[in-house]
Amino acid sequence: MSKLEEINEQLAEMEETALTADGFDDAILGIETSMNSKPRVVYSMTECINILMERDGMSYIDALEYFSYNVEGAYMGEQTPIWVDDMRFEVIRGEL
């Protein structure tokens, strides 16, 4: 079962829905649920950048710029996905 299918199953149990970012299913970390707000899907920015580089053949800089402007910058209302900036942790560990 994919991460997106797991998320959809959890949301169905809660009788909720959430917005997702097309093409970034492999970057899903989970869902965020808070009192008094709708659930939001949480994504890894590092994995989103990797997907753009691998899938679309972008350089790191191009993928980062595209992601920042077209994906992270797209507000879709109160259920806009959450983008976890986990890139700095990769740099600290020496993996980038």
Secondary structure as GFF3:
##gff-version 3
##sequence-region A 1 96
A	DSSP	alpha_helix	3	13	.	.	.	ID=ss1
A	DSSP	three_ten_helix	25	27	.	.	.	ID=ss2
A	DSSP	beta_strand	28	32	.	.	.	ID=ss3
A	DSSP	beta_strand	40	44	.	.	.	ID=ss4
A	DSSP	alpha_helix	45	56	.	.	.	ID=ss5
A	DSSP	alpha_helix	60	66	.	.	.	ID=ss6
A	DSSP	pi_helix	67	72	.	.	.	ID=ss7
A	DSSP	beta_strand	82	84	.	.	.	ID=ss8
A	DSSP	alpha_helix	87	92	.	.	.	ID=ss9
###
